[in-house]
Amino acid sequence: MSTAQPPQEGEASTTAPPEIQLKIWELAWPSILGNLLFSIIGIISIKIVGSLGSEAVAAVTTGHRLFFAIQAILMAISAGTTAMVARAWGAKNYAEAARVTSASLWVGNGVALTLTLPCIVFAYDIASVFGLNEATTRLAAEFIQILAIFNVSFAINMILGAALRASGDAKTPLWIGVLMNIVNVFLVYALVFGHFGLPKMGTSGAALASGLSFTVAAVVLLLALYGKQLRIQAGGVGSITLARVKQLYQIGYPAAVEQFIFQLGFIGFLWLVAYYGTAPYAAYGIGVQILSLSFVVGFGFSIAGATLVGQYLGAQQPEAAAKQGWRATRLAIISMMSLSMVIMFFAREISSYLIDDAEVIHYTVIFIYILGFAQPLMGIEFTLSGCLRGAGDTRYPLLATMVGLIGVRVGLAALFTYLGLSVTWIFAALLGDYLIKALMLSHRFRSGRWKNKMKRYGFDTTP
């Protein structure tokens, strides 16, 4: 963990400027490695659950998708945290960065607690919208109910991870992620099959394993935060003010709406895929998990871009912020294309390893080929949307998501379903979605309108 201590609250900053000169790779590689590990663990989990059959895979896919849809508000709070902490850190106002972190943490925990009961009570009703068979729907509902118990742990990980990365510390979240994933893979194996004296729980065991691993990571993060072992510190009494919460809301609510639209669009798209049967539906879940090995690269550069854009803007260097954003985007495109080509080449072998079902394997290979060709466009979307959020411009990514995901992807998929075309055409609707979003986000970032967004919210980073 990074133990470099910024000036304490109330002290003047007499130290050297923060590390806004970090190279993109220095910020990106820990996030890429951490997310890559998470994806590998996800593939191992799919392999373990896949031994229970395609219904189990479909249930876990549904459960994860719905759980993250419900967490849209938390993701929005973390977007506000990233923008505000990065801007304060770039301006050398470390005390404000600490206060923002504490305010975000308390607000996030409150939201997480509020979401817990509805997740438990209405889990079956939510899972049933996909029209899956009764057994799969019940498995998905149980998955959601178990994960919901750990909402607060999820919130702590998300918000503290966002704050640390925004301050330039991407390594601590990496090591916390390593610990979390080791715990997760051990518990998935033990709880799904009932090894090491633990109960045999099937797909519910996979949910419990995820929740417990979140909790272990959250406890370690909190101990490090209040033990002053992190680069960023707790803000102390007075951190939660109406002005600060309002700023988090103003920056975050478009991200919340975006996440809600994003998850709603995914649910609509998955509903159309489910219309073609359990096999294509399971194939979608497996294919996304396999290609996540490429996605994590884009996410890593998105985090690096958001951090550097926010910090350079805080240091009053908007042109440098734009330069870093474009560099991060180019690196994301090259890296994602390279990885996806390898994955596409071995698509059938990887799919066959994960599940022993000829029909599911067939559809998984098709899906990987289609989404593999979309990787350059996804690199643009991931990175530039992250850069815009780092600048506090959270509304335009919302607009791009509404047009691309809802208007193009779901719209085309619905049209293709109505015309009676094969599920391959439904998968192909993804290409239209990512093309439109890439064009819109490139135009926005090139316009430079994002450079003064934080002034609208009255955010003052003066120490």
Secondary structure, 3 states (H helix, E strand, C coil): CCCCCCCCCCCCCCCCCCCCCCCHHHHHHHHHHHHHHHHHHHHHHHHHHHCCCHHHHHHHHHHHHHHHHHCHHHHHHHHHHHHHHHHHHHCCCHHHHHHHHHHHHHHHHHHHHHHHHHHHHCHHHHHHHHCCCHHHHHHHHHHHHHHHCCHHHHHHHHHHHHHHHHCCCCHHHHHHHHHHHHHHHHHHHHHHHCCCCCCCCCHHHHHHHHHHHHHHHHHHHHHHHHCCCCCCCCCCCCCCCHHHHHHHHHHHHHHHHHHHHHHHHHHHHHHHHHCCCHHHHHHHHHHHHHHHHHHHHHHHHHHHHHHHHHHHHHCCCHHHHHHHHHHHHHHHHHHHHHHHHHHHHCHHHHHHHHCCCHHHHHHHHHHHHHHHHCHHHHHHHHHHHHHHHHCCCCHHHHHHHHHHHHHHHHHHHHHHHHCCCCHHHHHHHHHHHHHHHHHHHHHHHHHCHHHHHHHHCCCCCCC
